Amino acid sequence: EIESSKGETIEYLLCQDQDTLLFMANLGCIEINPWSSSLPDLDRPDFMIFDLDPVEVEFDKVVKLAIEFKKLFDELGLPAYCKTSGSRGLHLYVPLQQNYTYAQSQTFVKIIESHVHQQNKELTSFERSPSARKGKVYLDYLQNAKGKTMASVYSIRPRPGALISAPVRWEELTPKLQPQQFTLRTMRKRLEKKGDLWQGIFDQRVDMKKALEMIGK
């Protein structure tokens, strides 16, 4: 049980094993949206999340933008993982040492996104209102906050075709990539062929302080 900012007590389900996952499915939880922090310290996130959310933008342009982020991640020596949102966008995750607060994480993400925005103003936007950012990709650094949730990797999304929020290799980010490739029907074969692309995501966590020093050079 966790007390919200409004003073309400909310009881959350802790899912750590297959039995609990099956219990959630039995409750009708089609979409699974976890926090980006974990016990024992829910105030310190496990990830920095870069949410690329397009409005009336061709998916190949979202892919192109994700590649721009990857170039910057490589320059800074940041390990990064990509997945489709299961809808119209892409989610980029950078595993983070649990030494930092959500506020620090959000600030770092905003710095990176602001840099990418400066180089891609014709395609990106920080406008929260969808009507104000038509034809743009929203860079949502505000997702990096306690209590915010994102569709889990491999989560089914309530979309036509039962799309999956699917992990993809960076080399798969080509103009041919489409979210509709990853569905409830196709994911099992993909897993059998490629395995879990996010299996080692916590093998290397980012030290944000060192990363900021790299930016300052």
Residue pairs with C-beta under 8 A, 6 or more apart in sequence:
1 9
1 10
1 11
1 12
2 9
2 10
2 12
2 42
3 9
3 10
4 10
4 147
5 147
13 20
13 24
14 20
14 39
15 21
15 24
15 32
15 34
24 32
30 156
30 157
30 158
31 151
31 155
31 156
31 157
31 158
32 151
32 152
32 155
33 149
33 150
33 151
33 152
33 155
34 149
34 150
34 152
35 42
35 146
35 147
35 148
35 149
36 45
36 46
36 47
36 49
36 144
36 148
36 150
37 43
37 44
37 45
37 46
37 98
37 102
37 146
38 46
41 98
42 146
43 101
43 102
43 146
44 98
44 99
44 100
44 101
44 102
45 96
45 98
45 100
45 102
45 105
45 144
46 95
46 96
46 98
46 202
47 93
47 94
47 95
47 96
48 93
48 94
48 96
48 105
48 108
48 109
48 144
48 206
49 91
49 92
49 93
49 94
49 109
49 143
49 144
49 150
50 69
50 91
50 92
50 93
50 94
50 109
50 112
50 113
50 139
50 141
51 85
51 89
51 91
51 138
51 139
51 140
51 143
51 150
52 62
52 65
52 66
52 69
52 89
52 90
52 91
52 92
52 137
52 138
52 139
53 85
53 88
53 89
53 137
53 138
53 140
54 61
54 62
54 88
54 89
54 136
54 137
54 138
55 130
55 133
55 134
55 135
55 136
55 137
55 138
56 134
56 135
57 123
57 135
57 136
57 137
59 88
59 177
59 178
59 179
60 175
60 177
61 123
61 137
62 88
62 89
62 90
62 137
63 90
63 173
63 174
63 175
63 177
64 123
65 116
65 120
65 123
65 124
65 137
66 82
66 90
66 92
66 173
67 170
67 173
68 116
68 119
68 120
69 80
69 92
69 112
69 116
70 80
70 82
70 92
70 170
70 173
72 112
72 115
72 116
73 79
73 80
73 92
73 94
75 214
76 211
76 214
76 215
77 211
77 214
78 94
78 206
78 211
79 94
79 95
79 204
79 206
80 92
80 93
80 94
80 170
81 92
81 93
81 94
81 95
81 167
81 197
81 198
81 201
82 90
82 91
82 92
82 93
82 167
82 168
82 169
82 170
82 173
83 90
83 91
83 93
83 153
83 165
83 166
83 167
83 168
83 198
84 90
84 91
84 163
84 164
84 165
84 166
84 168
84 179
84 182
85 91
85 151
85 157
85 165
85 179
86 151
86 155
86 156
86 157
86 159
86 163
86 164
86 165
86 166
86 179
86 182
87 157
87 159
87 163
87 179
88 179
89 137
91 150
91 151
91 165
93 201
94 206
95 201
95 202
95 204
95 205
95 206
96 105
96 205
96 206
96 208
97 205
97 206
97 207
97 208
98 205
99 207
99 208
100 208
102 144
102 145
102 146
104 208
105 144
105 208
106 141
106 142
106 144
106 145
108 208
108 211
108 212
109 141
109 144
110 141
111 215
113 124
113 126
113 139
113 141
116 124
116 139
117 124
117 125
117 126
117 139
123 136
123 137
124 136
124 137
124 138
124 139
125 132
125 133
125 136
125 137
125 138
125 139
126 138
126 139
127 133
127 136
127 138
128 138
128 142
130 138
142 148
143 150
151 157
151 165
152 165
153 165
153 166
153 167
153 198
154 164
154 165
154 166
154 167
154 187
155 164
155 165
156 162
156 163
156 164
156 184
157 163
157 164
157 165
161 180
161 183
162 183
162 184
162 185
163 179
163 180
163 182
163 183
164 182
164 183
164 184
164 187
165 182
166 181
166 182
166 187
166 190
167 196
167 197
167 198
168 177
168 197
169 194
169 197
182 190
